[in-house]
Amino acid sequence: MSQGGRKASLRKPEKMILGITGGVGAGKSTVLDYLKDFYGACLIECDEVARELQQPGEVCFGPMLELFSGKEDLLNPDGTLNRKTIAALVFAEEEVRESLNRIVHPAVKSRVREMICQYQRDDPGKLIVVEAALLLEDRYGEICDEIWYIHADESVRRQRLKQSRGYSDRKITEIFSSQRTEESFRQCCNLTIDNSSENLQNTFRQIDLAMLRRGILPSHEKWNP
């Protein structure tokens, strides 16, 4: 069995689609950068996809205008949606947040599928990595061959969020309480990568070992197993 609760696939990883998830401050971006730089992975970050789909002319723009119709400061001077205004509205009303999710999440998943198909047509053997905090909630197990949980100790995550985003302890606690528990992540994912250490080589060695076990070798000439 893997470090998580699901059994890892042992098949030849042709067209492997790897999901990356974890709580805020766990360091998912560090893992993504390593997979891209050392393994030549094609990255699909769902937050970035969501932002693109909310631009004028994209599929989420019209429905979001309708959802927030009549709200002040909804649009920026350039005609794009004011993300700060929307964030405040969503934070204030749970029902509004759920309505927004029903607009955005299916559209993102559909676009992710399209992107995967395009990557596979362009380079059939390419490693494709899909990242989102809600991969499990949005059932990306239907798309991904495996999903890896990026873990970091809570104290480490708190310190990172204070330094990188200037969050207060109260805000961090609120964010943590709204996210999936560590136990749940571990049970539902194929593998746990511990990214708590300040020495990133500890994280990279875990990734290299996991990739090697799946028959995937890095493209970077400096890699040492």
Order of alpha helices (4+ residues) and beta strands (2+ residues): beta-alpha-beta-alpha-alpha-alpha-alpha-beta-beta-alpha-alpha-alpha-beta-alpha
